[in-house]
Every structure is written in C-alpha cells, then in structure tokens.
Amino acid sequence: MYDRRKGSGNSPDSPVVPAPTNNHYPTLLTREHLAARWSVSTRTVDRLRQDGCLPWVDLRGGRAAKPVVRFLLSDVEAYEQAARMDCGRVDS
C-alpha cells in the first residue's frame, strides 16, 4: 500500500504504515471498571492494590501528586484464575 499523491514522498518501495489498532496495546482498567467487574467497592480494589495482592500500573506523566492507577486486563484475569484455583483447593 502506498500513497500515490504527488509530492507525498511515499513510493511503492516505501509503504504507508497503518496506524496501530487497539489489538497492539494492552487493555487497561480503571479502579471503577474493575470494581464494577467484580461487583465490589472501589475501596476493596484499592485495598487489594495497597496490600500488594493485585499488580497495577502507574500512568502519571511527570511528577503528579497522585498516581494514575490502572490495571492490566491480563493481570486481572490471572488474579481471577488464581482465585478460582484457590476456591477449589482442599487442604489436607
């Protein structure tokens, strides 16, 4: 694929790269979305994060006073899977 417009600088040898789709980026959840997903309060999500039970990503750009907290969907799904495994476990 190339741009045939005059003066575009693109030729058949230099393809136009399409913009990335969301499939190339990880899905991030806010604490509100995660709380809704689990039907719990945002305070419960905060407690799990602060206790180190749930991995999170800080997206603040620069030196903001408060972190911009997001959760990777893959981490959330792994946490959910581990919780399901623990519920089915029988201790001897």
Sequence and secondary structure as in RCSB ss.txt:
>XXXX:A:sequence
MYDRRKGSGNSPDSPVVPAPTNNHYPTLLTREHLAARWSVSTRTVDRLRQDGCLPWVDLRGGRAAKPVVRFLLSD
VEAYEQAARMDCGRVDS
>XXXX:A:secstr
    STT S  TTS       GGGS  EE HHHHHHHHT  HHHHHHHHHTTSS  EE   SS SS  EEEEHHH
HHHHHHHHHHHHT    
